């Protein structure tokens, strides 16, 4: 219903509509006629006849049981018949086109009024505003819809992202940005740094849909760097523009059923044809994010000289089947079969037998991206819990009046803050170190942060379920983001492991300690 048709009413007028056959209620200054809807109400008809509801203000009753988005659904929006004259809605929509949340600890300090940051500049802030607006308006609605229907992110979203060069920016700073107009010219390619990239990664995961988030080119973030850094000029000239324009898709295909991410245990083979012009690739790959719709596969293969990375295109002999995981099919997670696939040798990425170098070259960056998203997702859970503890009443008092609930909130806030602050420090180091320095000095730091962050995330998920109770394990309604997070968060702890998808967190921690031990001064003694 268009707003011009809505009536301006007084509370006294609304109070007249207080019977079963004529039933109005007020929610946040808007007046709803629920007479006919009452019998269709998913929460039952009787609730509308409770003594403090008919003809009265039901704002508190409503928000202790429903998310704001319920009122935004077209079928419910049209129940509105008027608004209370002289009153304005007081409740902010949770997704408010680019706005910064006013809920304490819902944003990192650099975005909160009155706080200061040694790292982020005015330029970063302008960039963040534009990126958030873009994600709120273009990506969030598609994320919610696709997460439900399990389809891949809409092509229109990929296209819009390409228009502002988001696919290219997600590859981080570098030569691939040259000549591009980033975010409508908000940042020059040579000025784009890891803080800009952090902003993009963190804004993306605010859509709260883990499967969709990965469907949104996660395969490109890990599958394209080997092409960018190790592909021939001809290969790059053909593949990179197609992928960064969101028209064709790429994924990283390393892990196998029997080998996890153990590159030396891989069984997918690549053998040369007699004339030496082609590879023949045969084998299977498992858990391949975006594999379902990938046109290109960056494949780890066993070759005569050891381990080699080869770009395989979707041609005859390549088959992809969906794998059902704890998150939605929107991620396009695939089981991939290569059956005698003929690939030109020009598609070799890096040296033959030098595949481990190709893979390791992106590990730090990949793990750092995971830290960015893990930090932001935890914060989103903090916001959900802060709101719930504030608006939910149990035994006549808000949840936040209970010390046990406050203790859980305190722990999750402390975790979110510590992860973000460590991350910002590391990002600053990345901005100021050469690639080689980063490899030497930051591999351990990033490994520790990745381990710490995903452990914090799992603890926060557990605490959040306790705060939300049954709703924390219910896929619709108030706790839907908590249920989703709790179901999907273990995946984060498995990603980016060092050659092992089992106990990846421990492997990462160990990597950091081993690197630290190598750096011990020879003369250090107690
Ligand atoms: C325009 C007004 C209302 C609309 C459109 C509406 C819509 C809905 C919807 C869609 C659900 C399903 C759960 C969800 O998706 O969140 C629901 C559940 C429910 N509603 Fe309403 N509702 C309205 C007002 C009210 C009021 C005023 C009360 C209480 C006095 C109420 C009590 C409930 C209850 C108890 C549930 C079940 C909640 C649960 O399972 O956790 N509703 N409502």
Boltz pocket constraint, residues with backbone or C-beta under 6 A from the ligand:
constraints:
  - pocket:
      binder: B
      contacts: [[A, 25], [A, 32], [A, 34], [A, 41], [A, 42], [A, 43], [A, 44], [A, 47], [A, 48], [A, 50], [A, 53], [A, 58], [A, 61], [A, 62], [A, 65], [A, 66], [A, 67], [A, 70], [A, 71], [A, 76], [A, 79], [A, 476], [A, 477], [A, 478]]
      max_distance: 6.0
